Amino acid sequence: MIAVSCACAWAQGTNPKASASEYAAHGEMKDASLGAENLGHSLLTAKSAILVRDFLVVEVALYPKDPRMKVRMEQFRLRINGSKGTVSPQTLGLVIASLKYPDWSGHPTAEVGGSLGNAGVVLGRPVPVERFPGDNRPAEQRGPAPPRAPEDNSGVEKSAPEPVEYVINHLALPECDDVHSPASGYLFFPFQSKLKSIKTLDLIYEGPLGTATLRLP
């Protein structure tokens, strides 16, 4: 990985490609090159892809011409279908909450009732999870415990999945005041509609490095 030398917080970002031109969309600004790629509702990690249903995930990469640059998520906006308004990246805390707690925000669902013997069955109902130790929401709001996967008796030790908060914080675009090398990472723009509703998607950058508008495929 190309090291990002900066005074930034938790985020480390993704691994920048060799140049901005290797991204699906790219352009030149006054003091940097910019590359970007639309990943839809998918968050790509080294081991898997995570569904991020409430957001559009866009990977961005900045290549400074000057040896120093300042990077902030707020420098980026997204224009969907040519709208006059634009969407700003969501805070990482809300992105993490959306992934950790399936019932964090309402989503349209279809419930199908039925019966199995003397027991009632409901299919399609979202199962809330405990948001904090001692969550005292009524038990009926939490739904039944999800079925357990069969136990693995193969004797092969499997690594535990990384906590979602670590993944988000680690791969998000690092916010830095003094970057000395290319920096890249994910931005999360609120979007709960279907991807097929998107006709055009423009990423807008406005910051100390210049301005740019990239049409994302």
C-alpha positions as CSV (number, residue, x, y, z in Angstrom):
1,M,0.0,0.0,0.0
2,I,1.2,3.5,-0.7
3,A,1.6,5.2,2.6
4,V,-0.4,8.3,3.3
5,S,1.6,10.6,5.5
6,C,-0.7,12.9,7.3
7,A,-2.1,13.9,10.7
8,C,-5.4,12.1,10.4
9,A,-7.7,10.1,12.6
10,W,-8.6,6.4,12.4
11,A,-9.1,6.1,8.7
12,Q,-6.4,4.7,6.5
13,G,-8.3,4.6,3.3
14,T,-8.0,2.1,0.4
15,N,-5.0,1.3,-1.7
16,P,-4.6,4.0,-4.4
17,K,-4.1,2.8,-7.9
18,A,-1.0,3.8,-9.8
19,S,-2.7,6.9,-11.3
20,A,-6.0,8.6,-11.5
21,S,-6.5,7.4,-15.1
22,E,-6.9,3.8,-13.9
23,Y,-10.2,4.7,-12.3
24,A,-13.5,4.5,-14.2
25,A,-13.8,8.4,-14.0
26,H,-10.8,10.7,-13.8
27,G,-9.8,14.3,-14.4
28,E,-7.2,17.0,-13.8
29,M,-7.5,19.9,-11.4
30,K,-5.2,22.8,-10.7
31,D,-3.1,21.1,-8.1
32,A,-4.1,17.4,-8.3
33,S,-5.5,14.6,-10.4
34,L,-8.8,13.0,-9.3
35,G,-10.0,9.5,-9.9
36,A,-13.3,7.9,-8.8
37,E,-15.4,4.8,-9.2
38,N,-19.1,4.2,-8.4
39,L,-19.5,0.9,-6.4
40,G,-23.3,1.1,-6.0
41,H,-24.5,-0.4,-2.8
42,S,-21.3,-2.5,-2.3
43,L,-18.5,-1.9,0.1
44,L,-15.4,-3.9,-1.1
45,T,-13.0,-5.2,1.4
46,A,-9.9,-7.4,1.0
47,K,-12.0,-10.5,1.9
48,S,-15.5,-9.8,0.7
49,A,-18.2,-7.4,-0.4
50,I,-20.6,-5.9,2.1
51,L,-24.1,-4.7,1.1
52,V,-24.6,-1.0,2.1
53,R,-28.3,-0.6,1.2
54,D,-28.8,2.9,2.5
55,F,-25.9,4.5,0.6
56,L,-24.1,4.9,-2.7
57,V,-20.4,4.0,-2.2
58,V,-17.9,5.9,-4.2
59,E,-14.2,5.3,-4.1
60,V,-12.2,8.5,-4.7
61,A,-8.5,9.0,-5.1
62,L,-6.5,12.2,-5.0
63,Y,-3.0,12.6,-6.6
64,P,-1.4,15.9,-5.5
65,K,0.9,17.8,-7.8
66,D,2.0,19.9,-4.9
67,P,3.8,17.8,-2.1
68,R,1.1,18.7,0.4
69,M,-2.7,18.7,0.4
70,K,-5.7,18.9,2.8
71,V,-8.4,16.2,2.4
72,R,-11.9,16.5,3.8
73,M,-15.1,14.5,2.9
74,E,-17.0,17.8,2.8
75,Q,-15.0,18.7,-0.4
76,F,-17.1,16.1,-2.3
77,R,-20.8,16.2,-3.4
78,L,-22.9,14.0,-5.6
79,R,-25.5,15.1,-8.2
80,I,-28.0,12.5,-9.1
81,N,-30.0,12.6,-12.4
82,G,-29.0,16.2,-13.0
83,S,-30.8,17.5,-10.0
84,K,-30.2,21.1,-9.0
85,G,-29.4,20.0,-5.5
86,T,-26.5,17.8,-4.4
87,V,-25.9,15.1,-1.8
88,S,-23.1,15.3,0.7
89,P,-21.3,12.3,2.2
90,Q,-22.8,10.9,5.3
91,T,-20.9,10.8,8.6
92,L,-19.2,7.5,9.4
93,G,-21.1,7.1,12.6
94,L,-24.5,6.9,10.8
95,V,-23.1,4.6,8.2
96,I,-21.9,2.2,10.9
97,A,-25.3,2.4,12.7
98,S,-27.1,1.5,9.5
99,L,-25.0,-1.6,9.0
100,K,-24.9,-2.8,12.6
101,Y,-28.6,-2.3,13.3
102,P,-30.9,-3.6,10.5
103,D,-33.9,-1.8,12.1
104,W,-32.1,1.5,12.4
105,S,-34.3,3.1,9.7
106,G,-37.5,1.8,8.1
107,H,-37.4,-0.1,4.9
108,P,-40.4,-1.3,2.9
109,T,-40.8,-5.1,3.5
110,A,-43.4,-7.7,2.6
111,E,-44.6,-9.9,5.4
112,V,-46.2,-13.3,4.5
113,G,-48.2,-15.0,7.3
114,G,-48.8,-18.7,7.5
115,S,-48.7,-21.7,9.8
116,L,-46.6,-24.7,10.4
117,G,-48.3,-27.3,12.5
118,N,-49.6,-25.4,15.6
119,A,-47.0,-22.6,15.2
120,G,-47.5,-19.3,13.3
121,V,-44.9,-18.3,10.8
122,V,-44.1,-14.9,9.5
123,L,-41.7,-14.5,6.5
124,G,-40.0,-11.2,5.5
125,R,-40.1,-9.4,8.8
126,P,-36.9,-7.6,9.7
127,V,-35.4,-8.8,12.9
128,P,-34.3,-6.0,15.2
129,V,-31.1,-6.6,17.1
130,E,-29.9,-5.4,20.5
131,R,-28.5,-1.9,20.1
132,F,-26.8,-1.9,23.4
133,P,-26.4,-4.1,26.5
134,G,-29.7,-4.2,28.4
135,D,-31.8,-2.9,25.5
136,N,-35.2,-3.0,27.0
137,R,-37.4,-2.8,24.0
138,P,-40.3,-5.2,24.2
139,A,-39.3,-8.7,23.3
140,E,-41.9,-8.9,20.6
141,Q,-40.3,-6.0,18.7
142,R,-37.1,-8.0,18.5
143,G,-38.6,-11.0,16.9
144,P,-37.4,-14.6,17.3
145,A,-33.8,-15.4,17.4
146,P,-32.5,-16.1,13.8
147,P,-31.8,-19.7,13.0
148,R,-28.3,-20.8,13.8
149,A,-26.0,-22.1,11.1
150,P,-24.9,-25.7,11.3
151,E,-21.8,-26.2,13.5
152,D,-18.6,-26.6,11.7
153,N,-16.8,-29.8,13.0
154,S,-14.1,-29.8,10.4
155,G,-11.5,-28.8,12.9
156,V,-10.3,-26.0,10.6
157,E,-10.0,-22.7,12.5
158,K,-11.7,-19.8,10.7
159,S,-10.9,-16.2,11.2
160,A,-13.6,-14.1,12.7
161,P,-15.1,-11.3,10.5
162,E,-13.8,-7.8,11.2
163,P,-16.2,-5.6,13.1
164,V,-18.2,-3.3,10.7
165,E,-17.1,-0.2,12.6
166,Y,-13.4,-1.1,12.0
167,V,-14.1,-1.8,8.2
168,I,-15.9,1.5,7.7
169,N,-13.4,3.6,9.7
170,H,-10.4,1.9,8.1
171,L,-11.5,2.1,4.4
172,A,-13.2,5.5,4.4
173,L,-11.4,8.4,2.8
174,P,-8.9,9.7,5.4
175,E,-9.5,13.3,6.5
176,C,-6.0,14.8,6.7
177,D,-4.4,18.2,7.0
178,D,-1.0,17.4,5.5
179,V,-1.0,14.6,2.9
180,H,2.3,14.0,1.1
181,S,1.2,11.1,-1.2
182,P,-1.8,9.9,-3.1
183,A,-4.9,9.3,-0.8
184,S,-7.9,7.2,-1.6
185,G,-10.9,5.8,0.2
186,Y,-14.7,5.4,0.3
187,L,-17.4,8.0,0.6
188,F,-20.9,7.1,1.5
189,F,-23.8,9.2,0.0
190,P,-27.3,8.7,1.3
191,F,-29.4,6.8,-1.3
192,Q,-32.2,4.3,-0.5
193,S,-33.7,4.0,-4.0
194,K,-32.9,1.3,-6.5
195,L,-29.8,1.6,-8.6
196,K,-31.7,1.3,-11.8
197,S,-33.4,4.7,-11.0
198,I,-30.1,6.4,-11.6
199,K,-29.7,7.9,-15.1
200,T,-26.7,10.2,-14.5
201,L,-24.3,10.5,-11.6
202,D,-21.8,13.3,-11.2
203,L,-19.1,13.6,-8.5
204,I,-18.2,17.1,-7.7
205,Y,-15.0,18.2,-6.0
206,E,-14.5,21.8,-4.7
207,G,-11.5,22.4,-2.5
208,P,-8.0,23.8,-2.2
209,L,-6.8,21.6,-5.0
210,G,-9.2,23.1,-7.5
211,T,-12.6,22.1,-8.9
212,A,-13.8,19.1,-10.9
213,T,-16.9,17.3,-12.0
214,L,-16.6,13.7,-12.9
215,R,-19.4,11.7,-14.7
216,L,-19.5,8.3,-13.0
217,P,-20.4,5.3,-15.1
